[in-house]
């Protein structure tokens, strides 16, 4: 069964709307075609699938980091495929919080400075941004680590810093690619609760892709990614 578009109300448009998405990889293999997804404000959606199914690629397409072969992606009414590079960058800065498997932390910045980057890009004052970054680090269990550097951290700790950076600026949509993949069960539970609480408190939406049924279980809607699109799980 193909995912049906969310209809949150006659006067409310989905925050994220994906229509007829098709993506192939070099060699012509089809990752997915005809993919449909709509996510309303405050929804938590999990997408599962085998390795190589295209889960990470789907998030890259939504974030405007890759281009689809066909289809449309709309975020807050903005057609992502119609934006130029600057427009997509601005949309990511203002609207999205992205947690990808490559952490992309800057080695010459300490943890608070890394987490504060999205705030700095929104012209937040330096001291206020660093204070907020410190609170966010505490939320992911890294209190009093503000002045450490990425080289001092384990893989799981780096993942938590990346999550803190993705959430610090209060994005409308959180895109999370295996956010608990390097975490122990207790920390994973804490991070998933953090995502859930963000949805409840701020009305943010979460699209999480994962191999883990345990991680997916916290979502309000769950799907399997297939070449024919999304199938309700």
LOLO-693568 format. One record per atom (N, C-alpha, C, CB): residue number from 1; residue in one letter; z, y, x. Coordinates in steps of 0.2 Angstrom, whole numbers, always signed. Glycine has a CB too. Layout:
   dodo   nuza       w       v       u
    NUM      a       Z       Y       X
...
***
This chain:
   dodo   nuza       w       v       u
      1      x      +0      -6      +4
      1      x      +0      +0      +0
      1      x      +0      +6      +4
      1      x      +6      +0      -5
      2      x      -5     +11      +3
      2      x      -5     +17      +7
      2      x      +0     +22      +5
      2      x     -12     +20      +6
      3      x      +3     +25     +10
      3      x      +8     +30      +9
      3      x      +5     +36      +4
      3      x     +10     +34     +15
      4      x      +9     +37      -1
      4      x      +7     +42      -6
      4      x     +10     +49      -4
      4      x      +9     +40     -13
      5      x      +6     +54      -6
      5      x      +8     +61      -4
      5      x     +15     +62      -8
      5      x      +3     +66      -6
      6      x     +20     +65      -5
      6      x     +26     +67      -8
      6      x     +24     +73     -12
      6      x     +31     +69      -3
      7      x     +27     +73     -18
      7      x     +27     +79     -23
      7      x     +33     +81     -25
      7      x     +23     +76     -30
      8      x     +36     +86     -20
      8      x     +43     +88     -21
      8      x     +44     +92     -27
      8      x     +45     +91     -15
      9      x     +39     +95     -30
      9      x     +39     +99     -36
      9      x     +33    +103     -37
      9      x     +45    +104     -35
     10      x     +31    +106     -43
     10      x     +25    +109     -44
     10      x     +24    +116     -40
     10      x     +24    +111     -51
     11      x     +30    +119     -38
     11      x     +29    +125     -34
     11      x     +31    +124     -27
     11      x     +34    +130     -37
     12      x     +33    +118     -25
     12      x     +35    +117     -18
     12      x     +30    +113     -14
     12      x     +42    +114     -18
     13      x     +27    +116      -9
     13      x     +22    +112      -5
     13      x     +26    +108      +1
     13      x     +17    +117      -1
     14      x     +23    +102      +3
     14      x     +26     +98      +8
     14      x     +27    +102     +14
     14      x     +22     +92      +9
     15      x     +32    +101     +18
     15      x     +32    +105     +25
     15      x     +27    +102     +29
     15      x     +40    +104     +28
     16      x     +26     +96     +29
     16      x     +21     +93     +33
     16      x     +16     +89     +29
     16      x     +24     +88     +39
     17      x     +10     +90     +30
     17      x      +5     +86     +26
     17      x      -1     +83     +30
     17      x      +2     +91     +20
     18      x      -2     +77     +30
     18      x      -7     +74     +34
     18      x     -12     +70     +29
     18      x      -4     +68     +39
     19      x     -18     +71     +30
     19      x     -23     +69     +25
     19      x     -29     +65     +29
     19      x     -26     +74     +21
     20      x     -30     +59     +27
     20      x     -36     +56     +30
     20      x     -37     +56     +38
     20      x     -42     +59     +27
     21      x     -31     +55     +41
     21      x     -31     +55     +48
     21      x     -34     +49     +51
     21      x     -24     +56     +51
     22      x     -39     +50     +56
     22      x     -42     +44     +60
     22      x     -41     +46     +67
     22      x     -49     +43     +58
     23      x     -40     +41     +71
     23      x     -39     +41     +78
     23      x     -42     +35     +82
     23      x     -32     +43     +81
     24      x     -46     +36     +86
     24      x     -48     +30     +91
     24      x     -46     +32     +98
     24      x     -56     +29     +90
     25      x     -46     +26    +102
     25      x     -45     +27    +109
     25      x     -51     +25    +113
     25      x     -39     +23    +111
     26      x     -52     +27    +119
     26      x     -58     +25    +123
     26      x     -59     +18    +123
     26      x     -57     +27    +131
     27      x     -66     +17    +122
     27      x     -68     +10    +121
     27      x     -69      +9    +113
     27      x     -63      +5    +123
     28      x     -67     +13    +109
     28      x     -69     +13    +102
     28      x     -64     +10     +98
     28      x     -75     +10    +101
     29      x     -58      +7    +100
     29      x     -53      +4     +96
     29      x     -50      +9     +91
     29      x     -48      +1    +100
     30      x     -49      +7     +85
     30      x     -47     +12     +80
     30      x     -39     +11     +80
     30      x     -50     +10     +73
     31      x     -35     +16     +81
     31      x     -28     +15     +80
     31      x     -26     +16     +73
     31      x     -25     +21     +84
     32      x     -29     +20     +69
     32      x     -28     +21     +62
     32      x     -33     +25     +59
     32      x     -20     +24     +60
     33      x     -34     +24     +53
     33      x     -39     +28     +49
     33      x     -37     +29     +42
     33      x     -46     +24     +49
     34      x     -38     +34     +39
     34      x     -36     +36     +32
     34      x     -29     +37     +31
     34      x     -39     +31     +28
     35      x     -26     +39     +37
     35      x     -18     +39     +36
     35      x     -16     +45     +32
     35      x     -15     +40     +44
     36      x     -11     +44     +28
     36      x      -9     +49     +23
     36      x      -1     +50     +24
     36      x     -11     +48     +16
     37      x      +1     +56     +24
     37      x      +9     +57     +25
     37      x     +10     +64     +22
     37      x     +11     +55     +32
     38      x     +15     +64     +18
     38      x     +18     +71     +16
     38      x     +26     +70     +17
     38      x     +16     +73      +9
     39      x     +28     +76     +20
     39      x     +36     +76     +21
     39      x     +38     +82     +18
     39      x     +37     +75     +29
     40      x     +43     +82     +14
     40      x     +46     +88     +11
     40      x     +52     +90     +15
     40      x     +48     +86      +4
     41      x     +54     +96     +14
     41      x     +59     +99     +17
     41      x     +66     +95     +16
     41      x     +61    +106     +15
     42      x     +69     +93     +22
     42      x     +75     +89     +21
     42      x     +74     +82     +21
     42      x     +79     +91     +15
     43      x     +68     +79     +22
     43      x     +67     +72     +22
     43      x     +68     +69     +29
     43      x     +60     +70     +19
     44      x     +70     +63     +29
     44      x     +70     +59     +35
     44      x     +66     +53     +34
     44      x     +78     +57     +37
     45      x     +60     +53     +38
     45      x     +55     +48     +38
     45      x     +55     +44     +45
     45      x     +48     +51     +36
     46      x     +55     +37     +44
     46      x     +54     +33     +50
     46      x     +48     +29     +50
     46      x     +60     +28     +51
     47      x     +45     +29     +55
     47      x     +38     +25     +56
     47      x     +39     +20     +61
     47      x     +32     +30     +58
     48      x     +38     +14     +60
     48      x     +39      +8     +64
     48      x     +32      +5     +66
     48      x     +44      +3     +62
     49      x     +31      +1     +71
     49      x     +25      -2     +73
     49      x     +26      -5     +80
     49      x     +19      +3     +72
     50      x     +21     -10     +81
     50      x     +21     -13     +87
     50      x     +19      -8     +93
     50      x     +16     -19     +87
     51      x     +20     -10     +99
     51      x     +18      -6    +105
     51      x     +11      -6    +105
     51      x     +21      -9    +111
     52      x      +8      +0    +106
     52      x      +1      +1    +106
     52      x      -2      +3     +99
     52      x      -2      -4    +109
     53      x      +2      +3     +94
     53      x      +0      +4     +87
     53      x      -3     +11     +86
     53      x      +5      +2     +82
     54      x      +0     +16     +90
     54      x      -2     +23     +89
     54      x      +4     +27     +87
     54      x      -8     +23     +85
     55      x     +10     +25     +87
     55      x     +15     +29     +85
     55      x     +16     +35     +89
     55      x     +22     +25     +85
     56      x     +16     +35     +95
     56      x     +17     +41     +99
     56      x     +11     +45     +98
     56      x     +18     +39    +107
     57      x      +5     +42     +98
     57      x      -1     +46     +97
     57      x      -1     +50     +90
     57      x      -7     +42     +97
     58      x      +2     +47     +85
     58      x      +3     +51     +79
     58      x      +7     +57     +80
     58      x      +6     +46     +73
     59      x     +13     +56     +83
     59      x     +17     +62     +84
     59      x     +13     +67     +88
     59      x     +23     +60     +88
     60      x      +9     +65     +93
     60      x      +5     +70     +97
     60      x      +0     +74     +93
     60      x      +2     +67    +103
     61      x      -3     +70     +88
     61      x      -7     +74     +84
     61      x      -4     +79     +79
     61      x     -11     +68     +79
     62      x      +2     +77     +77
     62      x      +6     +81     +72
     62      x      +8     +88     +76
     62      x     +12     +78     +69
     63      x     +10     +87     +82
     63      x     +12     +92     +87
     63      x      +6     +96     +89
     63      x     +16     +90     +92
     64      x      +0     +94     +88
     64      x      -6     +98     +91
     64      x      -7     +97     +98
     64      x      -5    +105     +89
     65      x      -4     +92    +101
     65      x      -5     +90    +108
     65      x     -11     +86    +109
     65      x      +1     +87    +111
     66      x     -14     +83    +104
     66      x     -20     +79    +104
     66      x     -24     +80     +98
     66      x     -18     +71    +105
     67      x     -30     +79     +98
     67      x     -35     +80     +92
     67      x     -37     +73     +89
     67      x     -41     +84     +95
     68      x     -37     +74     +82
     68      x     -39     +68     +79
     68      x     -47     +67     +78
     68      x     -36     +68     +71
     69      x     -49     +62     +77
     69      x     -57     +61     +76
     69      x     -59     +64     +69
     69      x     -59     +54     +76
     70      x     -54     +63     +64
     70      x     -56     +66     +57
     70      x     -49     +67     +54
     70      x     -60     +61     +53
     71      x     -49     +71     +49
     71      x     -43     +72     +45
     71      x     -40     +79     +46
     71      x     -38     +66     +46
     72      x     -35     +80     +42
     72      x     -31     +86     +42
     72      x     -24     +86     +43
     72      x     -33     +90     +36
     73      x     -21     +90     +47
     73      x     -14     +91     +47
     73      x     -11     +98     +46
     73      x     -11     +89     +54
     74      x      -7     +99     +41
     74      x      -4    +105     +39
     74      x      +3    +105     +40
     74      x      -6    +107     +32
     75      x      +6    +111     +44
     75      x     +13    +112     +44
     75      x     +14    +119     +42
     75      x     +15    +111     +52
     76      x     +19    +119     +37
     76      x     +20    +125     +33
     76      x     +14    +129     +31
     76      x     +25    +129     +38
     77      x      +9    +125     +29
     77      x      +3    +128     +26
     77      x      -2    +130     +32
     77      x      +5    +134     +23
     78      x      +0    +129     +38
     78      x      -5    +131     +44
     78      x      -9    +124     +45
     78      x      -1    +133     +50
     79      x     -15    +125     +45
     79      x     -20    +119     +47
     79      x     -20    +119     +55
     79      x     -27    +120     +44
     80      x     -17    +113     +57
     80      x     -16    +113     +65
     80      x     -22    +113     +68
     80      x     -12    +107     +66
     81      x     -27    +109     +65
     81      x     -34    +108     +69
     81      x     -38    +115     +69
     81      x     -38    +103     +65
     82      x     -36    +120     +65
     82      x     -40    +126     +65
     82      x     -36    +131     +69
     82      x     -40    +129     +58
     83      x     -31    +130     +72
     83      x     -27    +134     +77
     83      x     -30    +134     +84
     83      x     -20    +133     +77
     84      x     -30    +139     +87
     84      x     -32    +139     +94
     84      x     -26    +137     +99
     84      x     -35    +146     +97
     85      x     -27    +136    +105
     85      x     -22    +134    +109
     85      x     -15    +138    +109
     85      x     -24    +134    +117
     86      x     -16    +145    +109
     86      x     -11    +149    +108
     86      x      -7    +148    +101
     86      x     -13    +156    +109
     87      x     -11    +147     +96
     87      x      -8    +146     +89
     87      x      -4    +140     +89
     87      x     -14    +146     +84
     88      x      -7    +135     +92
     88      x      -3    +128     +92
     88      x      +3    +129     +96
     88      x      -8    +123     +94
     89      x      +3    +132    +101
     89      x      +9    +133    +106
     89      x     +14    +137    +102
     89      x      +7    +137    +112
     90      x     +12    +142     +98
     90      x     +17    +146     +95
     90      x     +20    +142     +89
     90      x     +13    +153     +92
     91      x     +16    +138     +86
     91      x     +18    +134     +80
     91      x     +24    +129     +83
     91      x     +12    +130     +77
     92      x     +22    +126     +88
     92      x     +27    +122     +91
     92      x     +34    +125     +93
     92      x     +24    +118     +98
     93      x     +33    +131     +96
     93      x     +39    +135     +98
     93      x     +43    +137     +92
     93      x     +37    +141    +102
     94      x     +40    +139     +87
     94      x     +44    +141     +81
     94      x     +46    +136     +76
     94      x     +40    +147     +77
     95      x     +42    +131     +76
     95      x     +43    +126     +70
     95      x     +46    +119     +72
     95      x     +37    +126     +66
     96      x     +43    +117     +78
     96      x     +44    +110     +79
     96      x     +50    +109     +85
     96      x     +38    +107     +82
     97      x     +53    +103     +84
     97      x     +58    +101     +89
     97      x     +55     +94     +91
     97      x     +65    +101     +87
     98      x     +53     +93     +98
     98      x     +50     +87    +100
     98      x     +54     +83    +105
     98      x     +43     +88    +103
     99      x     +55     +77    +103
     99      x     +59     +72    +108
     99      x     +54     +67    +110
     99      x     +65     +69    +105
    100      x     +51     +67    +116
    100      x     +46     +62    +118
    100      x     +49     +58    +123
    100      x     +39     +66    +120
    101      x     +45     +52    +124
    101      x     +48     +47    +129
    101      x     +48     +50    +136
    101      x     +44     +41    +129
    102      x     +44     +54    +138
    102      x     +44     +58    +144
    102      x     +48     +64    +143
    102      x     +37     +60    +147
    103      x     +54     +65    +147
    103      x     +59     +70    +145
    103      x     +56     +77    +147
    103      x     +65     +68    +149
    104      x     +52     +78    +152
    104      x     +50     +84    +154
    104      x     +55     +89    +155
    104      x     +45     +87    +148
    105      x     +61     +87    +158
    105      x     +66     +92    +160
    105      x     +64     +95    +167
    105      x     +73     +88    +161
    106      x     +65    +101    +168
    106      x     +63    +105    +174
    106      x     +69    +104    +179
    106      x     +62    +112    +172
    107      x     +67    +101    +185
    107      x     +72     +99    +190
    107      x     +76    +104    +193
    107      x     +69     +94    +195
    108      x     +73    +110    +193
    108      x     +76    +116    +197
    108      x     +81    +120    +192
    108      x     +71    +121    +199
    109      x     +81    +118    +186
    109      x     +86    +121    +181
    109      x     +91    +116    +179
    109      x     +82    +123    +174
    110      x     +97    +119    +178
    110      x    +103    +115    +176
    110      x    +102    +113    +169
    110      x    +110    +119    +178
    111      x    +107    +109    +167
    111      x    +106    +106    +160
    111      x    +106    +112    +155
    111      x    +112    +101    +159
    112      x    +111    +116    +155
    112      x    +111    +122    +150
    112      x    +105    +126    +150
    112      x    +117    +126    +151
    113      x    +102    +127    +156
    113      x     +96    +131    +157
    113      x     +90    +127    +154
    113      x     +94    +133    +164
    114      x     +90    +121    +155
    114      x     +85    +116    +152
    114      x     +85    +117    +144
    114      x     +85    +109    +154
    115      x     +91    +116    +141
    115      x     +92    +116    +134
    115      x     +90    +122    +131
    115      x     +99    +113    +132
    116      x     +92    +128    +135
    116      x     +91    +134    +132
    116      x     +84    +137    +132
    116      x     +95    +139    +136
    117      x     +79    +133    +135
    117      x     +72    +135    +136
    117      x     +69    +137    +129
    117      x     +68    +130    +139
    118      x     +70    +133    +124
    118      x     +66    +135    +117
    118      x     +69    +142    +115
    118      x     +68    +130    +112
    119      x     +76    +143    +116
    119      x     +78    +150    +114
    119      x     +76    +155    +118
    119      x     +86    +149    +115
    120      x     +75    +154    +125
    120      x     +72    +159    +129
    120      x     +65    +161    +127
    120      x     +72    +157    +136
    121      x     +61    +156    +125
    121      x     +54    +157    +123
    121      x     +54    +161    +116
    121      x     +51    +150    +122
    122      x     +60    +161    +113
    122      x     +60    +165    +106
    122      x     +64    +172    +108
    122      x     +64    +161    +101
    123      x     +64    +173    +114
    123      x     +67    +180    +117
    123      x     +75    +181    +115
    123      x     +63    +186    +113
    124      x     +78    +175    +114
    124      x     +85    +175    +113
    124      x     +89    +178    +120
    124      x     +88    +168    +111
    125      x     +94    +182    +119
    125      x     +98    +184    +125
    125      x    +100    +179    +129
    125      x    +103    +189    +123
    126      x    +100    +179    +136
    126      x    +102    +174    +141
    126      x    +109    +171    +140
    126      x    +101    +177    +148
    127      x    +114    +175    +139
    127      x    +120    +173    +139
    127      x    +122    +169    +132
    127      x    +125    +179    +139
    128      x    +119    +172    +127
    128      x    +120    +169    +120
    128      x    +116    +162    +120
    128      x    +117    +173    +114
    129      x    +110    +162    +123
    129      x    +106    +156    +123
    129      x    +110    +150    +127
    129      x     +99    +157    +126
    130      x    +113    +152    +133
    130      x    +116    +147    +137
    130      x    +123    +145    +133
    130      x    +118    +150    +144
    131      x    +126    +149    +130
    131      x    +132    +147    +126
    131      x    +130    +142    +120
    131      x    +135    +153    +123
    132      x    +125    +144    +117
    132      x    +122    +139    +112
    132      x    +120    +132    +115
    132      x    +116    +142    +108
    133      x    +117    +133    +120
    133      x    +115    +127    +124
    133      x    +121    +122    +126
    133      x    +110    +128    +130
    134      x    +126    +126    +128
    134      x    +132    +122    +130
    134      x    +135    +118    +124
    134      x    +137    +127    +133
    135      x    +135    +122    +118
    135      x    +137    +118    +112
    135      x    +133    +112    +110
    135      x    +138    +123    +106
    136      x    +127    +113    +111
    136      x    +122    +108    +109
    136      x    +123    +102    +114
    136      x    +115    +110    +109
    137      x    +124    +103    +120
    137      x    +126     +98    +125
    137      x    +132     +94    +123
    137      x    +126    +100    +132
    138      x    +137     +98    +120
    138      x    +143     +95    +118
    138      x    +142     +90    +112
    138      x    +148    +100    +116
    139      x    +137     +92    +108
    139      x    +135     +88    +102
    139      x    +132     +82    +104
    139      x    +131     +92     +97
    140      x    +129     +81    +109
    140      x    +126     +75    +111
    140      x    +130     +71    +116
    140      x    +119     +76    +114
    141      x    +137     +73    +117
    141      x    +141     +70    +121
    141      x    +141     +72    +129
    141      x    +140     +63    +121
    142      x    +138     +78    +130
    142      x    +138     +80    +137
    142      x    +142     +86    +138
    142      x    +130     +81    +139
    143      x    +147     +87    +135
    143      x    +152     +93    +136
    143      x    +154     +93    +144
    143      x    +158     +92    +132
    144      x    +154    +100    +146
    144      x    +156    +101    +153
    144      x    +151     +99    +158
    144      x    +163     +98    +154
    145      x    +145     +98    +156
    145      x    +140     +96    +161
    145      x    +134    +101    +161
    145      x    +136     +89    +158
    146      x    +136    +107    +159
    146      x    +131    +113    +159
    146      x    +128    +114    +165
    146      x    +134    +119    +156
    147      x    +132    +113    +171
    147      x    +129    +116    +177
    147      x    +127    +110    +181
    147      x    +135    +119    +181
    148      x    +127    +104    +179
    148      x    +124     +98    +182
    148      x    +116     +99    +182
    148      x    +126     +91    +179
    149      x    +113     +95    +186
    149      x    +105     +95    +186
    149      x    +103     +88    +184
    149      x    +103     +97    +193
    150      x     +96     +88    +182
    150      x     +93     +82    +180
    150      x     +94     +76    +185
    150      x     +86     +83    +178
    151      x     +94     +78    +191
    151      x     +94     +73    +196
    151      x    +101     +69    +196
    151      x     +93     +76    +203
    152      x    +106     +72    +193
    152      x    +113     +69    +193
    152      x    +114     +65    +187
    152      x    +118     +75    +192
    153      x    +109     +64    +183
    153      x    +110     +60    +176
    153      x    +106     +53    +176
    153      x    +107     +65    +171
    154      x    +109     +49    +172
    154      x    +106     +43    +171
    154      x    +100     +44    +166
    154      x    +111     +37    +168
    155      x     +96     +38    +164
    155      x     +91     +39    +160
    155      x     +93     +41    +153
    155      x     +87     +32    +159
    156      x     +99     +37    +151
    156      x    +101     +39    +144
    156      x    +104     +46    +143
    156      x    +107     +34    +142
    157      x    +107     +48    +149
    157      x    +109     +55    +148
    157      x    +103     +60    +148
    157      x    +114     +57    +155
    158      x     +98     +59    +152
    158      x     +92     +63    +152
    158      x     +89     +63    +145
    158      x     +87     +61    +157
    159      x     +89     +57    +141
    159      x     +87     +57    +134
    159      x     +91     +62    +130
    159      x     +87     +50    +132
    160      x     +97     +62    +131
    160      x    +102     +66    +127
    160      x    +101     +73    +128
    160      x    +109     +64    +128
    161      x     +99     +75    +134
    161      x     +98     +82    +136
    161      x     +91     +84    +132
    161      x     +97     +83    +143
    162      x     +86     +80    +132
    162      x     +80     +81    +129
    162      x     +81     +82    +121
    162      x     +75     +75    +130
    163      x     +85     +78    +119
    163      x     +87     +79    +111
    163      x     +90     +85    +110
    163      x     +91     +73    +109
    164      x     +95     +87    +114
    164      x     +98     +93    +113
    164      x     +93     +99    +114
    164      x    +104     +94    +119
    165      x     +89     +99    +118
    165      x     +84    +104    +119
    165      x     +79    +104    +113
    165      x     +79    +103    +125
    166      x     +78     +99    +110
    166      x     +73     +99    +104
    166      x     +77    +101     +98
    166      x     +71     +91    +102
    167      x     +84    +101     +98
    167      x     +87    +103     +92
    167      x     +90    +110     +92
    167      x     +93     +99     +90
    168      x     +90    +113     +98
    168      x     +94    +119     +99
    168      x     +92    +125     +95
    168      x     +95    +121    +107
    169      x     +85    +126     +94
    169      x     +83    +132     +91
    169      x     +82    +131     +83
    169      x     +76    +133     +94
    170      x     +85    +126     +81
    170      x     +85    +125     +73
    170      x     +78    +124     +71
    170      x     +88    +131     +70
    171      x     +74    +119     +73
    171      x     +67    +118     +71
    171      x     +67    +116     +64
    171      x     +63    +113     +75
    172      x     +61    +117     +60
    172      x     +60    +115     +53
    172      x     +58    +108     +53
    172      x     +55    +119     +50
    173      x     +55    +105     +58
    173      x     +52     +98     +59
    173      x     +54     +96     +65
    173      x     +45     +98     +58
    174      x     +58     +90     +66
    174      x     +60     +86     +72
    174      x     +55     +80     +72
    174      x     +67     +84     +72
    175      x     +52     +80     +78
    175      x     +47     +74     +79
    175      x     +51     +70     +85
    175      x     +40     +76     +81
    176      x     +53     +64     +83
    176      x     +57     +60     +88
    176      x     +53     +53     +90
    176      x     +64     +59     +85
    177      x     +52     +53     +96
    177      x     +48     +46     +99
    177      x     +53     +42    +102
    177      x     +42     +48    +103
    178      x     +55     +37     +99
    178      x     +60     +32    +102
    178      x     +66     +36    +104
    178      x     +57     +28    +107
    179      x     +70     +40    +100
    179      x     +75     +44    +103
    179      x     +81     +40    +105
    179      x     +77     +49     +98
    180      x     +82     +34    +103
    180      x     +88     +30    +105
    180      x     +86     +25    +110
    180      x     +91     +27     +99
    181      x     +80     +25    +113
    181      x     +77     +19    +117
    181      x     +81     +18    +123
    181      x     +71     +20    +119
    182      x     +84     +23    +126
    182      x     +88     +22    +132
    182      x     +96     +23    +131
    182      x     +86     +27    +137
    183      x     +98     +23    +125
    183      x    +105     +24    +124
    183      x    +109     +18    +122
    183      x    +106     +29    +118
    184      x    +115     +17    +123
    184      x    +119     +12    +121
    184      x    +120     +12    +114
    184      x    +126     +12    +125
    185      x    +123      +7    +110
    185      x    +123      +7    +103
    185      x    +128     +13    +100
    185      x    +126      +1    +101
    186      x    +133     +14    +104
    186      x    +138     +19    +101
    186      x    +135     +26    +102
    186      x    +144     +19    +105
    187      x    +131     +27    +107
    187      x    +128     +34    +108
    187      x    +122     +35    +103
    187      x    +126     +35    +115
    188      x    +118     +29    +102
    188      x    +113     +29     +98
    188      x    +115     +31     +91
    188      x    +109     +22     +98
    189      x    +121     +28     +89
    189      x    +123     +29     +82
    189      x    +125     +37     +81
    189      x    +129     +25     +81
    190      x    +128     +40     +87
    190      x    +130     +47     +87
    190      x    +124     +51     +86
    190      x    +134     +48     +93
    191      x    +118     +49     +90
    191      x    +112     +54     +90
    191      x    +109     +53     +83
    191      x    +107     +51     +95
    192      x    +109     +47     +80
    192      x    +105     +47     +73
    192      x    +109     +50     +68
    192      x    +105     +39     +71
    193      x    +116     +50     +69
    193      x    +120     +54     +64
    193      x    +119     +62     +65
    193      x    +128     +53     +65
    194      x    +118     +64     +71
    194      x    +116     +71     +73
    194      x    +110     +73     +69
    194      x    +116     +72     +80
    195      x    +105     +69     +70
    195      x     +98     +70     +66
    195      x    +100     +71     +59
    195      x     +93     +65     +68
    196      x    +103     +66     +56
    196      x    +105     +66     +49
    196      x    +108     +72     +47
    196      x    +108     +59     +47
    197      x    +113     +74     +51
    197      x    +117     +80     +49
    197      x    +113     +86     +49
    197      x    +123     +81     +53
    198      x    +108     +86     +54
    198      x    +103     +92     +54
    198      x     +99     +93     +47
    198      x     +99     +92     +60
    199      x     +97     +87     +45
    199      x     +94     +87     +39
    199      x     +98     +89     +33
    199      x     +91     +79     +37
    200      x    +104     +87     +33
    200      x    +108     +89     +27
    200      x    +110     +96     +28
    200      x    +115     +85     +27
    201      x    +112     +99     +34
    201      x    +114    +106     +34
    201      x    +109    +111     +34
    201      x    +118    +106     +41
    202      x    +103    +110     +37
    202      x     +98    +115     +38
    202      x     +92    +114     +34
    202      x     +97    +116     +45
    203      x     +91    +108     +31
    203      x     +85    +107     +27
    203      x     +79    +105     +32
    203      x     +83    +112     +23
    204      x     +81    +104     +38
    204      x     +75    +101     +43
    204      x     +73     +95     +41
    204      x     +78    +101     +50
    205      x     +67     +93     +43
    205      x     +64     +87     +41
    205      x     +63     +83     +48
    205      x     +57     +87     +38
    206      x     +64     +76     +48
    206      x     +63     +72     +54
    206      x     +58     +67     +53
    206      x     +70     +69     +55
    207      x     +53     +66     +57
    207      x     +49     +61     +58
    207      x     +50     +57     +64
    207      x     +41     +63     +58
    208      x     +53     +51     +63
    208      x     +55     +47     +69
    208      x     +51     +41     +70
    208      x     +63     +45     +68
    209      x     +48     +39     +76
    209      x     +45     +33     +77
    209      x     +49     +29     +81
    209      x     +38     +35     +80
    210      x     +49     +22     +80
    210      x     +54     +18     +83
    210      x     +52     +11     +83
    210      x     +61     +19     +81
    211      x     +54      +7     +88
    211      x     +53      -1     +87
    211      x     +59      -4     +83
    211      x     +53      -4     +94
    212      x     +65      +0     +83
    212      x     +71      -2     +81
    212      x     +72      -2     +73
    212      x     +77      +2     +84
    213      x     +73      -7     +70
    213      x     +75      -7     +63
    213      x     +82      -4     +62
    213      x     +75     -14     +60
    214      x     +86      -4     +67
    214      x     +93      -1     +66
    214      x     +92      +7     +66
    214      x     +97      -3     +72
    215      x     +88      +9     +70
    215      x     +87     +16     +70
    215      x     +83     +19     +64
    215      x     +82     +18     +77
    216      x     +78     +15     +62
    216      x     +74     +16     +56
    216      x     +79     +16     +49
    216      x     +69     +12     +55
    217      x     +84     +12     +50
    217      x     +88     +11     +44
    217      x     +91     +18     +41
    217      x     +93      +6     +45
    218      x     +92     +23     +45
    218      x     +95     +29     +43
    218      x     +91     +33     +39
    218      x     +98     +33     +49
    219      x     +84     +32     +39
    219      x     +79     +36     +36
    219      x     +79     +35     +29
    219      x     +72     +35     +39
    220      x     +77     +40     +25
    220      x     +76     +39     +18
    220      x     +70     +36     +16
    220      x     +76     +46     +15
    221      x     +65     +36     +20
    221      x     +58     +33     +19
    221      x     +57     +29     +25
    221      x     +53     +37     +16
    222      x     +54     +23     +25
    222      x     +52     +19     +31
    222      x     +45     +16     +30
    222      x     +57     +13     +32
    223      x     +41     +17     +35
    223      x     +34     +14     +35
    223      x     +32     +10     +41
    223      x     +29     +20     +34
    224      x     +28      +6     +40
    224      x     +24      +2     +46
    224      x     +18      +5     +47
    224      x     +24      -5     +44
    225      x     +16      +6     +53
    225      x     +10      +9     +55
    225      x      +5      +4     +56
    225      x     +10     +14     +61
    226      x      -1      +4     +53
    226      x      -6      -1     +53
    226      x     -13      +3     +54
    226      x      -6      -6     +47
    227      x     -18      -1     +56
    227      x     -24      +2     +57
    227      x     -27      +6     +50
    227      x     -30      -3     +59
    228      x     -25      +3     +45
    228      x     -27      +6     +38
    228      x     -22     +11     +36
    228      x     -26      +0     +33
    229      x     -17     +13     +40
    229      x     -13     +19     +38
    229      x      -6     +17     +38
    229      x     -15     +22     +32
    230      x      -2     +20     +34
    230      x      +5     +19     +33
    230      x      +7     +14     +27
    230      x      +9     +25     +33
    231      x     +11      +9     +28
    231      x     +13      +4     +23
    231      x     +20      +5     +22
    231      x     +11      -3     +25
    232      x     +22      +6     +16
    232      x     +30      +6     +15
    232      x     +33      +0     +17
    232      x     +31      +7      +7
    233      x     +39      +1     +20
    233      x     +43      -5     +23
    233      x     +49      -6     +19
    233      x     +45      -3     +31
***
